[in-house]
């Protein structure tokens, strides 16, 4: 069945993201990775589904600082992702960017941004350029739901609507704006409904279902590519780790994390594949193959030389 094959492909990407994030957690605990790190465990279906619906030979992705998953979904090699966090010369930014400044333009990923919501106006620039370069480009700006209260995001939504720019605004709604429940910060927590105020379509999608995400992003991309303007999509998901490594998550009510683990996308995908007739041995083999891939990537990244301080001015752009 096509749907089973599609879901299995998404599952492979989600495993790759999950196992990489788990490896990063271990490397951070060992002191090999330093600095602030924001993991995306539990949100993998958003990245796998969204990227599958884009054409990265022309389209551009602008994620927020929780961007390891976006990089991997866009096809960046796990070794290059890990090497970047480890400060190795083989990292995607030569070991300079670390966790918060990933950029891989050769893979259609044009950089994380540690300024909350700042990727939205930058994506508008890429979409505006498409009107002149004839590329047919669609730009996707991804950010957390907390960023919806940023002035720059409002300005980006307004500009995109006014100019009918081919932009997809994808909100990764994991229920928390950093450590604060989002529903305590807004009168109406159905954030996709804000789209109407800008004169663009808005929709909420199951962010733990990569097929649903791919369908929604695919329709929005087709609409934008046809010159009909931007779309605001709100993908509902939950992270199953802290906001950052070291977050004790004491703000989470009892039972919430257990519920999130029961509904997380990898577990759901495997359950759906079993129901579709996929044998347990096949799921085990897929899982083992990806885990071996990431184990190899970790070893290779650790074996690479540290970035050479004499080349500090390389990998810089203005």
Secondary structure, 3 states (H helix, E strand, C coil): CHHHHHHHHHHHHHHHHHHHHHHHHHHHHHCCCCCCCCCCCCCHHHHHHHHHCCCCCCCEEECCCCCHHHHHHCCCCHHHHHHHHCCECCCCCCCCCCCCCCCEHHHCECCCCCCCCHHHHHHHHHHHHHHHHCCCCCEEEEEEHHHHHCHHHHHHHHHHHHCCCCEEEEEEECCEECCEEHHHCCCCCCHHHHHHHHCCEEEEEECCCHHHHHHHHHHHHHHHHCCCCCEEEEEECCCCCCCCCCCCCCCCCCCHHHHHHHHCHHHHHHHHHHHCCCCHHHHHHHHHHHHHHHHHHHHHHHHCCECCHHHCCCCCCC
